[in-house]
Amino acid sequence: MNIPGSGILKGMAVTALNFVGSFLDRAHAKRLITEQYPEERPTLPEASRSFPFLIFDGNPETGIRCVACKICEKECPPQCIYIVQDKDANGKAIRRPKVFDIDISVCMGCQICVEVCPFESIRMDNIYEVSSYDRFSALVVSKDKLLKSNEYYHQIHPTEADATDARIEAARVKKTATAKAAAEKAAAAKAAAAAKAAEEKAAADQAAAATTTQPEQPAQ
């Protein structure tokens, strides 16, 4: 039998329990606690993502994974990525970007750039404090700010980073094995060609020697 007003009393009891418990047992309470942001920061799940960033190994200049292939720029649905390939003093293209800008005011965090990148060079960050009073230049992130180390990637997405490193290492081992097999095949072909040339030379020398030692026939 429901007593009139019992639902209100039960709800108020739950509210009072949470209110008192949040002060008495804050660390172990199994109830929703209001985080005192920004003094207290939330612990983000590993799968959280916000905006893209570029990965480098070791040195940010020589270890950048991006080769400026512009696949991400072409595949980006809102067209918020802008890339210019770098060139040397002679005007020859270098496999790295000179300019790599992302307009995060347009980016929708779809992660398509990550999916299409063949060099494992672009990944999703989990930063969320990017607001600014400047609606334009402050929200266009340049290459210098986008570049972050592989160690940082392991900190924010350890499982995904381990899988990425495993794929890169497997590709490196495969490439090394293929190059070694090709070198061995080329060396074997060269050795076979040299052996064949030596045999042909020996046969030619033998034929020439036989012709020289053959006695002349007397004239009739």
C-alpha positions as CSV (number, residue, x, y, z in Angstrom):
1,M,0.0,0.0,0.0
2,N,1.4,3.3,-1.1
3,I,1.3,6.1,1.5
4,P,0.6,9.5,-0.1
5,G,3.9,11.5,-0.2
6,S,6.1,8.4,0.4
7,G,7.9,8.9,-3.0
8,I,8.9,12.4,-2.0
9,L,10.2,11.3,1.3
10,K,12.2,8.5,-0.3
11,G,13.7,10.9,-2.8
12,M,14.6,13.4,-0.1
13,A,16.2,10.6,2.0
14,V,18.4,9.6,-1.0
15,T,19.3,13.3,-1.5
16,A,20.2,13.7,2.2
17,L,22.3,10.5,2.1
18,N,24.3,11.6,-0.8
19,F,24.7,15.1,0.6
20,V,26.0,13.9,4.0
21,G,28.0,11.1,2.5
22,S,29.8,13.4,0.1
23,F,31.4,15.1,3.2
24,L,32.0,12.1,5.4
25,D,33.3,9.5,2.9
26,R,34.3,11.5,-0.1
27,A,37.2,9.2,-1.2
28,H,35.2,5.9,-1.2
29,A,31.7,7.0,-1.7
30,K,29.7,5.0,-4.3
31,R,27.7,8.1,-5.3
32,L,28.1,10.9,-7.8
33,I,30.5,13.5,-6.5
34,T,30.7,17.0,-8.1
35,E,34.2,17.6,-9.3
36,Q,35.5,21.0,-8.2
37,Y,36.8,22.0,-11.7
38,P,39.3,23.4,-12.5
39,E,41.0,22.6,-9.2
40,E,40.1,19.0,-9.7
41,R,40.5,17.5,-13.2
42,P,38.5,14.5,-14.4
43,T,40.3,11.3,-15.3
44,L,39.7,10.8,-19.0
45,P,39.1,7.3,-20.4
46,E,41.7,6.0,-22.7
47,A,39.4,6.0,-25.7
48,S,38.6,9.7,-25.3
49,R,39.5,12.0,-28.2
50,S,39.4,15.6,-29.1
51,F,41.6,16.9,-31.9
52,P,44.4,15.5,-34.1
53,F,48.1,15.8,-33.4
54,L,51.3,14.7,-35.2
55,I,53.7,12.1,-33.8
56,F,57.5,12.3,-34.0
57,D,60.2,9.8,-32.9
58,G,63.2,11.2,-31.1
59,N,63.8,14.6,-32.8
60,P,60.8,16.6,-33.9
61,E,62.6,17.8,-37.1
62,T,64.1,14.5,-38.3
63,G,61.8,12.1,-36.5
64,I,58.5,13.4,-37.8
65,R,56.5,10.5,-39.3
66,C,54.4,12.7,-41.6
67,V,55.7,12.7,-45.2
68,A,53.3,15.4,-46.5
69,C,51.4,12.9,-48.7
70,K,48.3,15.1,-48.2
71,I,45.9,12.1,-48.0
72,C,44.4,13.4,-44.7
73,E,44.0,16.8,-46.3
74,K,42.0,15.4,-49.2
75,E,39.9,13.0,-47.1
76,C,39.0,15.5,-44.3
77,P,35.2,16.0,-44.5
78,P,35.2,19.7,-43.2
79,Q,38.5,20.4,-45.0
80,C,40.2,21.8,-41.9
81,I,43.7,20.5,-42.7
82,Y,46.2,22.5,-44.7
83,I,49.6,21.0,-45.8
84,V,52.5,22.4,-47.7
85,Q,55.4,20.1,-48.6
86,D,58.9,21.1,-47.7
87,K,61.7,21.6,-50.3
88,D,65.4,21.8,-50.2
89,A,67.7,24.6,-51.4
90,N,67.5,23.2,-55.0
91,G,63.7,23.1,-54.9
92,K,63.5,19.4,-54.7
93,A,60.6,18.1,-52.6
94,I,61.4,16.6,-49.1
95,R,59.3,14.0,-47.5
96,R,58.1,16.2,-44.6
97,P,55.6,19.0,-44.2
98,K,56.8,22.6,-44.2
99,V,53.3,23.8,-43.2
100,F,50.7,21.6,-41.4
101,D,47.8,23.6,-40.0
102,I,44.5,22.3,-38.5
103,D,41.6,24.6,-37.8
104,I,40.1,23.1,-34.7
105,S,37.2,25.5,-34.9
106,V,36.1,23.5,-37.9
107,C,37.4,20.0,-37.0
108,M,34.6,17.7,-35.9
109,G,36.9,15.0,-34.4
110,C,35.7,12.3,-36.8
111,Q,39.2,10.6,-36.8
112,I,39.1,10.0,-40.6
113,C,42.5,11.6,-40.9
114,V,43.8,8.9,-38.5
115,E,42.2,6.1,-40.4
116,V,43.5,7.0,-43.8
117,C,47.1,7.9,-42.7
118,P,49.4,5.2,-44.1
119,F,52.4,6.2,-41.9
120,E,50.8,6.1,-38.4
121,S,51.8,9.8,-38.1
122,I,48.5,11.5,-37.0
123,R,46.5,10.5,-33.9
124,M,43.7,12.0,-31.8
125,D,44.6,13.9,-28.7
126,N,42.5,14.2,-25.5
127,I,43.0,17.8,-24.7
128,Y,39.7,19.8,-24.2
129,E,40.8,23.2,-22.8
130,V,41.3,25.0,-26.1
131,S,38.8,27.8,-25.8
132,S,39.9,31.3,-26.8
133,Y,38.5,34.8,-27.2
134,D,40.1,34.9,-30.7
135,R,37.8,33.0,-33.1
136,F,40.3,32.8,-35.9
137,S,44.1,32.7,-35.6
138,A,44.1,31.2,-32.0
139,L,42.1,28.2,-33.2
140,V,44.4,27.4,-36.2
141,V,47.0,25.1,-34.7
142,S,50.3,25.0,-36.6
143,K,52.9,22.2,-37.0
144,D,55.0,23.3,-34.0
145,K,52.0,22.9,-31.6
146,L,50.7,19.8,-33.3
147,L,54.0,17.9,-33.0
148,K,54.1,15.6,-29.9
149,S,56.4,12.7,-29.0
150,N,55.6,9.1,-29.2
151,E,56.1,9.0,-25.5
152,Y,53.2,11.4,-25.0
153,Y,51.1,9.2,-27.3
154,H,51.9,6.2,-25.0
155,Q,50.8,8.3,-22.0
156,I,47.4,9.2,-23.3
157,H,46.6,6.1,-25.3
158,P,48.9,3.3,-24.1
159,T,47.0,0.3,-25.6
160,E,46.6,2.0,-29.0
161,A,50.2,3.2,-29.0
162,D,51.5,-0.3,-28.3
163,A,49.5,-1.7,-31.2
164,T,50.8,1.1,-33.4
165,D,54.4,0.4,-32.5
166,A,53.9,-3.3,-33.1
167,R,52.6,-2.6,-36.6
168,I,55.5,-0.2,-37.4
169,E,58.0,-2.8,-36.1
170,A,56.4,-5.6,-38.1
171,A,56.5,-3.4,-41.3
172,R,60.2,-2.5,-40.6
173,V,61.1,-6.2,-40.1
174,K,59.2,-7.1,-43.3
175,K,60.9,-4.4,-45.3
176,T,64.4,-5.4,-44.0
177,A,63.7,-9.0,-44.8
178,T,62.5,-8.1,-48.3
179,A,65.5,-5.9,-49.0
180,K,67.9,-8.7,-47.7
181,A,66.2,-11.3,-49.9
182,A,66.4,-8.9,-52.9
183,A,70.1,-8.3,-52.2
184,E,70.8,-12.0,-51.8
185,K,69.0,-12.7,-55.1
186,A,70.9,-10.0,-56.9
187,A,74.2,-11.3,-55.5
188,A,73.3,-14.9,-56.5
189,A,72.4,-13.7,-60.0
190,K,75.6,-11.7,-60.3
191,A,77.6,-14.7,-59.1
192,A,75.8,-17.0,-61.6
193,A,76.4,-14.5,-64.4
194,A,80.1,-14.3,-63.5
195,A,80.4,-18.1,-63.4
196,K,78.7,-18.4,-66.8
197,A,81.0,-15.7,-68.2
198,A,84.0,-17.6,-66.8
199,E,82.8,-20.9,-68.4
200,E,82.2,-19.2,-71.7
201,K,85.7,-17.7,-71.6
202,A,87.3,-21.0,-70.6
203,A,85.5,-22.7,-73.5
204,A,86.6,-20.0,-75.9
205,D,90.2,-20.2,-74.7
206,Q,90.1,-24.0,-75.1
207,A,88.7,-23.8,-78.6
208,A,91.4,-21.2,-79.5
209,A,94.1,-23.4,-78.1
210,A,92.9,-26.4,-80.0
211,T,92.9,-24.4,-83.2
212,T,96.5,-23.2,-82.6
213,T,97.9,-26.7,-81.9
214,Q,96.2,-28.4,-84.9
215,P,98.9,-29.3,-87.6
216,E,98.7,-27.6,-91.0
217,Q,97.7,-29.9,-93.9
218,P,100.4,-30.2,-96.7
219,A,99.6,-28.5,-99.9
220,Q,98.6,-30.7,-102.9
